[in-house]
Amino acid sequence: MICPPPLVPLWVDFKVKLLTIGGKRLKLTIWDTAGQERFGTVTSSYYRGAHGIILVYDVTRRETFTNLLDIWAKEVQLYSTNPECIKILLGNKVDRENERAVTREEGLALAQEHKCLFLECSAKTKENVHQCFKDLTLKILEVPNFLENGSAVVKKQILEQKQVDPTPRSGGCCS
């Protein structure tokens, strides 16, 4: 069992993904806020200093796509302190094509409007999931500033998060 760091709020999932691109082994630190609107003041801190942001909607539920327009795209624009941050718009659940409520063309148009990469995937079948991380990472590696400052930005973000939620967690597997 992988336990999150002790000061990460309970509603945020924290993962480390190892990826090899061009013979280089890279470690991605992933903070999944899972669309927790009610914790917006805290989750907004995760945008600060981010090198990449993945915005996900469910292709079978139009309201998740609408929320991206109304809430998340605006939040990223408001809280992302990194002007070179790479964003990818990801339509999930393409394995349920017969239930589709958002067309691929609509997703692509939104991505272009917000200068995002675009991909559709299925978390269930794993179609394009690895490709999403690969595409995002390749774009991040094209930004010279990220290569120079790399981990310093992530460390600063973790320190800032500790200031937002200074109380240690109790219970769970890591207490």
C-alpha atoms as an extended CHARMM CRD file, in Angstrom:
* protein
*
       175  EXT
         1         1  MET       CA              0.0000000000        0.0000000000        0.0000000000  PROA      1               0.0000000000
         2         2  ILE       CA              1.3090000000        3.4530000000       -0.8980000000  PROA      2               0.0000000000
         3         3  CYS       CA              0.6720000000        6.0660000000        1.7540000000  PROA      3               0.0000000000
         4         4  PRO       CA              0.4400000000        9.7800000000        0.9500000000  PROA      4               0.0000000000
         5         5  PRO       CA              2.8480000000       12.2060000000        2.5880000000  PROA      5               0.0000000000
         6         6  PRO       CA              1.7180000000       12.9940000000        6.1540000000  PROA      6               0.0000000000
         7         7  LEU       CA              0.6580000000       16.6000000000        5.5100000000  PROA      7               0.0000000000
         8         8  VAL       CA             -1.3610000000       16.1220000000        2.3300000000  PROA      8               0.0000000000
         9         9  PRO       CA             -5.0720000000       16.7910000000        2.9600000000  PROA      9               0.0000000000
        10        10  LEU       CA             -7.2960000000       13.6990000000        2.9020000000  PROA      10              0.0000000000
        11        11  TRP       CA             -9.1700000000       14.7650000000       -0.2410000000  PROA      11              0.0000000000
        12        12  VAL       CA             -6.0290000000       14.9790000000       -2.3810000000  PROA      12              0.0000000000
        13        13  ASP       CA             -4.4740000000       11.8520000000       -3.8400000000  PROA      13              0.0000000000
        14        14  PHE       CA             -0.6970000000       11.9940000000       -4.1740000000  PROA      14              0.0000000000
        15        15  LYS       CA              1.2200000000        9.6770000000       -6.5060000000  PROA      15              0.0000000000
        16        16  VAL       CA              4.7210000000        9.3940000000       -7.8750000000  PROA      16              0.0000000000
        17        17  LYS       CA              4.9690000000        8.0340000000      -11.4070000000  PROA      17              0.0000000000
        18        18  LEU       CA              8.2680000000        6.9580000000      -12.9090000000  PROA      18              0.0000000000
        19        19  LEU       CA              8.5370000000        7.4660000000      -16.6500000000  PROA      19              0.0000000000
        20        20  THR       CA             11.3870000000        6.7990000000      -19.0590000000  PROA      20              0.0000000000
        21        21  ILE       CA             11.5620000000        9.1290000000      -22.0460000000  PROA      21              0.0000000000
        22        22  GLY       CA             14.4750000000        9.2900000000      -24.4530000000  PROA      22              0.0000000000
        23        23  GLY       CA             16.5450000000        7.0830000000      -22.1670000000  PROA      23              0.0000000000
        24        24  LYS       CA             16.0190000000        9.4490000000      -19.2280000000  PROA      24              0.0000000000
        25        25  ARG       CA             14.2450000000        8.2250000000      -16.1300000000  PROA      25              0.0000000000
        26        26  LEU       CA             11.9050000000       10.9000000000      -14.8220000000  PROA      26              0.0000000000
        27        27  LYS       CA              9.9120000000       11.1090000000      -11.6090000000  PROA      27              0.0000000000
        28        28  LEU       CA              6.5420000000       12.8240000000      -11.8740000000  PROA      28              0.0000000000
        29        29  THR       CA              4.8550000000       14.0570000000       -8.7150000000  PROA      29              0.0000000000
        30        30  ILE       CA              1.0910000000       13.9830000000       -9.2710000000  PROA      30              0.0000000000
        31        31  TRP       CA             -1.4690000000       15.7200000000       -7.0640000000  PROA      31              0.0000000000
        32        32  ASP       CA             -5.0070000000       14.5790000000       -7.8920000000  PROA      32              0.0000000000
        33        33  THR       CA             -7.6100000000       16.9490000000       -6.4650000000  PROA      33              0.0000000000
        34        34  ALA       CA            -10.4230000000       14.9070000000       -8.0810000000  PROA      34              0.0000000000
        35        35  GLY       CA            -12.5560000000       17.9850000000       -8.7970000000  PROA      35              0.0000000000
        36        36  GLN       CA            -13.1040000000       18.8590000000       -5.1420000000  PROA      36              0.0000000000
        37        37  GLU       CA            -14.8400000000       22.2190000000       -5.5680000000  PROA      37              0.0000000000
        38        38  ARG       CA            -15.6810000000       22.4650000000       -1.8870000000  PROA      38              0.0000000000
        39        39  PHE       CA            -11.9630000000       22.5780000000       -1.0490000000  PROA      39              0.0000000000
        40        40  GLY       CA            -11.1530000000       25.2100000000       -3.6740000000  PROA      40              0.0000000000
        41        41  THR       CA             -9.1650000000       27.4650000000       -1.3680000000  PROA      41              0.0000000000
        42        42  VAL       CA             -6.7560000000       24.6570000000       -0.5530000000  PROA      42              0.0000000000
        43        43  THR       CA             -6.6610000000       22.8830000000       -3.9180000000  PROA      43              0.0000000000
        44        44  SER       CA             -5.8860000000       26.1760000000       -5.6540000000  PROA      44              0.0000000000
        45        45  SER       CA             -2.4890000000       26.0590000000       -3.9500000000  PROA      45              0.0000000000
        46        46  TYR       CA             -1.6270000000       22.9690000000       -6.0210000000  PROA      46              0.0000000000
        47        47  TYR       CA             -1.6670000000       25.0370000000       -9.2150000000  PROA      47              0.0000000000
        48        48  ARG       CA              1.1280000000       27.2970000000       -7.9660000000  PROA      48              0.0000000000
        49        49  GLY       CA              4.4190000000       26.4030000000       -9.5830000000  PROA      49              0.0000000000
        50        50  ALA       CA              2.9910000000       23.3940000000      -11.4240000000  PROA      50              0.0000000000
        51        51  HSD       CA              4.8960000000       22.3940000000      -14.5460000000  PROA      51              0.0000000000
        52        52  GLY       CA              1.8760000000       20.6120000000      -15.9840000000  PROA      52              0.0000000000
        53        53  ILE       CA             -1.8450000000       20.3980000000      -15.3530000000  PROA      53              0.0000000000
        54        54  ILE       CA             -4.2070000000       17.6930000000      -16.5850000000  PROA      54              0.0000000000
        55        55  LEU       CA             -7.8480000000       18.7730000000      -16.7500000000  PROA      55              0.0000000000
        56        56  VAL       CA            -10.1440000000       15.7500000000      -17.0600000000  PROA      56              0.0000000000
        57        57  TYR       CA            -13.7800000000       15.5130000000      -18.0590000000  PROA      57              0.0000000000
        58        58  ASP       CA            -16.0740000000       12.5430000000      -18.5670000000  PROA      58              0.0000000000
        59        59  VAL       CA            -17.1780000000       12.2670000000      -22.2250000000  PROA      59              0.0000000000
        60        60  THR       CA            -20.4440000000       10.6570000000      -21.0340000000  PROA      60              0.0000000000
        61        61  ARG       CA            -21.3880000000       13.5330000000      -18.6950000000  PROA      61              0.0000000000
        62        62  ARG       CA            -21.7620000000       16.9810000000      -20.2490000000  PROA      62              0.0000000000
        63        63  GLU       CA            -21.7800000000       18.7230000000      -16.8400000000  PROA      63              0.0000000000
        64        64  THR       CA            -18.1540000000       17.6770000000      -16.2440000000  PROA      64              0.0000000000
        65        65  PHE       CA            -17.2160000000       19.3580000000      -19.5250000000  PROA      65              0.0000000000
        66        66  THR       CA            -19.2430000000       22.4470000000      -18.6100000000  PROA      66              0.0000000000
        67        67  ASN       CA            -17.5310000000       22.5690000000      -15.1930000000  PROA      67              0.0000000000
        68        68  LEU       CA            -14.1890000000       22.7210000000      -16.9680000000  PROA      68              0.0000000000
        69        69  LEU       CA            -15.3680000000       25.8370000000      -18.7690000000  PROA      69              0.0000000000
        70        70  ASP       CA            -17.0890000000       27.4350000000      -15.8030000000  PROA      70              0.0000000000
        71        71  ILE       CA            -14.7870000000       26.4700000000      -12.9420000000  PROA      71              0.0000000000
        72        72  TRP       CA            -11.5100000000       24.7060000000      -13.6350000000  PROA      72              0.0000000000
        73        73  ALA       CA            -10.1890000000       26.5570000000      -16.6810000000  PROA      73              0.0000000000
        74        74  LYS       CA            -10.8110000000       29.8520000000      -14.8730000000  PROA      74              0.0000000000
        75        75  GLU       CA             -9.2400000000       28.5340000000      -11.6680000000  PROA      75              0.0000000000
        76        76  VAL       CA             -6.0980000000       27.4090000000      -13.4910000000  PROA      76              0.0000000000
        77        77  GLN       CA             -5.8530000000       30.8140000000      -15.1470000000  PROA      77              0.0000000000
        78        78  LEU       CA             -6.3220000000       32.5410000000      -11.8020000000  PROA      78              0.0000000000
        79        79  TYR       CA             -4.0230000000       30.4500000000       -9.5880000000  PROA      79              0.0000000000
        80        80  SER       CA             -1.3210000000       29.0760000000      -11.8610000000  PROA      80              0.0000000000
        81        81  THR       CA              1.7680000000       31.1620000000      -11.1640000000  PROA      81              0.0000000000
        82        82  ASN       CA              3.7850000000       29.5100000000      -13.8920000000  PROA      82              0.0000000000
        83        83  PRO       CA              3.1820000000       31.1960000000      -17.2640000000  PROA      83              0.0000000000
        84        84  GLU       CA              4.9550000000       28.3270000000      -19.0350000000  PROA      84              0.0000000000
        85        85  CYS       CA              2.7930000000       25.6440000000      -17.3980000000  PROA      85              0.0000000000
        86        86  ILE       CA              1.7640000000       22.9710000000      -19.9010000000  PROA      86              0.0000000000
        87        87  LYS       CA             -1.8900000000       21.9950000000      -19.8100000000  PROA      87              0.0000000000
        88        88  ILE       CA             -3.6090000000       18.9780000000      -21.3070000000  PROA      88              0.0000000000
        89        89  LEU       CA             -7.3530000000       18.5250000000      -21.6580000000  PROA      89              0.0000000000
        90        90  LEU       CA             -8.2900000000       14.8820000000      -21.2680000000  PROA      90              0.0000000000
        91        91  GLY       CA            -11.6430000000       13.3750000000      -22.1910000000  PROA      91              0.0000000000
        92        92  ASN       CA            -12.1100000000       10.1560000000      -20.1960000000  PROA      92              0.0000000000
        93        93  LYS       CA            -14.3790000000        7.1050000000      -20.6460000000  PROA      93              0.0000000000
        94        94  VAL       CA            -14.0630000000        6.7000000000      -24.4210000000  PROA      94              0.0000000000
        95        95  ASP       CA            -14.7050000000        3.0010000000      -23.8010000000  PROA      95              0.0000000000
        96        96  ARG       CA            -18.3830000000        4.0210000000      -23.3840000000  PROA      96              0.0000000000
        97        97  GLU       CA            -18.7340000000        5.4790000000      -26.8850000000  PROA      97              0.0000000000
        98        98  ASN       CA            -22.4550000000        4.6850000000      -27.0890000000  PROA      98              0.0000000000
        99        99  GLU       CA            -23.0530000000        6.9470000000      -24.0430000000  PROA      99              0.0000000000
       100       100  ARG       CA            -20.9820000000        9.8750000000      -25.3400000000  PROA      100             0.0000000000
       101       101  ALA       CA            -22.3960000000       13.3160000000      -24.4940000000  PROA      101             0.0000000000
       102       102  VAL       CA            -19.3730000000       15.4240000000      -25.5150000000  PROA      102             0.0000000000
       103       103  THR       CA            -17.9310000000       15.0600000000      -29.0030000000  PROA      103             0.0000000000
       104       104  ARG       CA            -14.2270000000       14.7940000000      -29.7200000000  PROA      104             0.0000000000
       105       105  GLU       CA            -14.5510000000       17.9940000000      -31.7880000000  PROA      105             0.0000000000
       106       106  GLU       CA            -15.9490000000       19.8990000000      -28.7710000000  PROA      106             0.0000000000
       107       107  GLY       CA            -13.0400000000       18.7310000000      -26.6220000000  PROA      107             0.0000000000
       108       108  LEU       CA            -10.4990000000       19.6600000000      -29.2770000000  PROA      108             0.0000000000
       109       109  ALA       CA            -12.0760000000       23.1080000000      -29.7260000000  PROA      109             0.0000000000
       110       110  LEU       CA            -11.9360000000       23.7860000000      -25.9670000000  PROA      110             0.0000000000
       111       111  ALA       CA             -8.3200000000       22.6470000000      -25.8290000000  PROA      111             0.0000000000
       112       112  GLN       CA             -7.3650000000       24.9420000000      -28.7010000000  PROA      112             0.0000000000
       113       113  GLU       CA             -9.2190000000       27.8590000000      -27.1260000000  PROA      113             0.0000000000
       114       114  HSD       CA             -7.2340000000       27.4450000000      -23.8760000000  PROA      114             0.0000000000
       115       115  LYS       CA             -3.9330000000       26.5260000000      -25.5720000000  PROA      115             0.0000000000
       116       116  CYS       CA             -3.9550000000       22.9950000000      -24.1860000000  PROA      116             0.0000000000
       117       117  LEU       CA             -2.8250000000       19.6770000000      -25.5380000000  PROA      117             0.0000000000
       118       118  PHE       CA             -5.7640000000       17.3320000000      -26.1340000000  PROA      118             0.0000000000
       119       119  LEU       CA             -6.2880000000       13.6140000000      -25.8180000000  PROA      119             0.0000000000
       120       120  GLU       CA             -9.1150000000       11.2130000000      -25.1450000000  PROA      120             0.0000000000
       121       121  CYS       CA             -8.6030000000        8.1250000000      -23.0190000000  PROA      121             0.0000000000
       122       122  SER       CA            -10.1690000000        5.3690000000      -20.9780000000  PROA      122             0.0000000000
       123       123  ALA       CA             -8.9980000000        4.8510000000      -17.4280000000  PROA      123             0.0000000000
       124       124  LYS       CA            -10.8700000000        1.5380000000      -17.4680000000  PROA      124             0.0000000000
       125       125  THR       CA             -9.0890000000        0.0580000000      -20.5100000000  PROA      125             0.0000000000
       126       126  LYS       CA             -5.9560000000        2.2150000000      -20.0170000000  PROA      126             0.0000000000
       127       127  GLU       CA             -6.2530000000        3.4600000000      -23.6190000000  PROA      127             0.0000000000
       128       128  ASN       CA             -4.0520000000        6.5850000000      -23.9850000000  PROA      128             0.0000000000
       129       129  VAL       CA             -3.4220000000        6.9240000000      -20.2260000000  PROA      129             0.0000000000
       130       130  HSD       CA              0.3400000000        6.3880000000      -20.5410000000  PROA      130             0.0000000000
       131       131  GLN       CA              0.2850000000        8.5310000000      -23.7020000000  PROA      131             0.0000000000
       132       132  CYS       CA             -1.2170000000       11.4330000000      -21.7240000000  PROA      132             0.0000000000
       133       133  PHE       CA              1.6740000000       11.4630000000      -19.2560000000  PROA      133             0.0000000000
       134       134  LYS       CA              4.2000000000       10.9770000000      -22.0370000000  PROA      134             0.0000000000
       135       135  ASP       CA              2.8170000000       13.8460000000      -24.1600000000  PROA      135             0.0000000000
       136       136  LEU       CA              2.6440000000       16.1720000000      -21.1600000000  PROA      136             0.0000000000
       137       137  THR       CA              6.1610000000       15.2880000000      -20.0210000000  PROA      137             0.0000000000
       138       138  LEU       CA              7.6450000000       15.7390000000      -23.5070000000  PROA      138             0.0000000000
       139       139  LYS       CA              6.1220000000       19.2240000000      -23.7030000000  PROA      139             0.0000000000
       140       140  ILE       CA              7.4000000000       20.0690000000      -20.2120000000  PROA      140             0.0000000000
       141       141  LEU       CA             10.8900000000       18.9570000000      -21.2340000000  PROA      141             0.0000000000
       142       142  GLU       CA             10.7780000000       21.4880000000      -24.1000000000  PROA      142             0.0000000000
       143       143  VAL       CA             10.5660000000       24.3840000000      -21.6090000000  PROA      143             0.0000000000
       144       144  PRO       CA             14.1420000000       25.4910000000      -20.7230000000  PROA      144             0.0000000000
       145       145  ASN       CA             13.0690000000       27.1920000000      -17.4850000000  PROA      145             0.0000000000
       146       146  PHE       CA             11.6100000000       23.9340000000      -16.1380000000  PROA      146             0.0000000000
       147       147  LEU       CA             14.8020000000       22.0310000000      -16.8130000000  PROA      147             0.0000000000
       148       148  GLU       CA             16.8590000000       24.6360000000      -14.9530000000  PROA      148             0.0000000000
       149       149  ASN       CA             14.6040000000       24.9820000000      -11.9080000000  PROA      149             0.0000000000
       150       150  GLY       CA             13.0170000000       21.5080000000      -11.8390000000  PROA      150             0.0000000000
       151       151  SER       CA             12.7150000000       20.1410000000       -8.3410000000  PROA      151             0.0000000000
       152       152  ALA       CA             13.1310000000       23.5250000000       -6.6360000000  PROA      152             0.0000000000
       153       153  VAL       CA              9.6130000000       24.4820000000       -7.7190000000  PROA      153             0.0000000000
       154       154  VAL       CA              8.1330000000       21.2270000000       -6.3850000000  PROA      154             0.0000000000
       155       155  LYS       CA              9.9490000000       21.5610000000       -3.0380000000  PROA      155             0.0000000000
       156       156  LYS       CA              8.7080000000       25.1360000000       -2.6700000000  PROA      156             0.0000000000
       157       157  GLN       CA              5.1430000000       23.9940000000       -3.4070000000  PROA      157             0.0000000000
       158       158  ILE       CA              5.3350000000       21.2480000000       -0.7510000000  PROA      158             0.0000000000
       159       159  LEU       CA              6.6040000000       23.7660000000        1.8110000000  PROA      159             0.0000000000
       160       160  GLU       CA              3.7670000000       26.1520000000        0.9380000000  PROA      160             0.0000000000
       161       161  GLN       CA              1.2450000000       23.3290000000        1.3290000000  PROA      161             0.0000000000
       162       162  LYS       CA              2.5870000000       22.5650000000        4.8060000000  PROA      162             0.0000000000
       163       163  GLN       CA              1.7990000000       26.1750000000        5.7220000000  PROA      163             0.0000000000
       164       164  VAL       CA             -1.7860000000       25.7920000000        4.4090000000  PROA      164             0.0000000000
       165       165  ASP       CA             -2.3890000000       22.5650000000        6.3840000000  PROA      165             0.0000000000
       166       166  PRO       CA              0.1210000000       22.5260000000        9.2770000000  PROA      166             0.0000000000
       167       167  THR       CA             -1.7430000000       19.9470000000       11.3900000000  PROA      167             0.0000000000
       168       168  PRO       CA             -0.3990000000       16.4140000000       11.1610000000  PROA      168             0.0000000000
       169       169  ARG       CA             -2.8420000000       13.7850000000       10.0050000000  PROA      169             0.0000000000
       170       170  SER       CA             -3.9180000000       11.0550000000       12.3520000000  PROA      170             0.0000000000
       171       171  GLY       CA             -5.2260000000        7.6300000000       11.5480000000  PROA      171             0.0000000000
       172       172  GLY       CA             -4.7490000000        5.8290000000        8.2600000000  PROA      172             0.0000000000
       173       173  CYS       CA             -1.7440000000        3.7730000000        7.3310000000  PROA      173             0.0000000000
       174       174  CYS       CA              0.9200000000        6.4200000000        7.8810000000  PROA      174             0.0000000000
       175       175  SER       CA              0.1810000000        7.9250000000       11.2730000000  PROA      175             0.0000000000
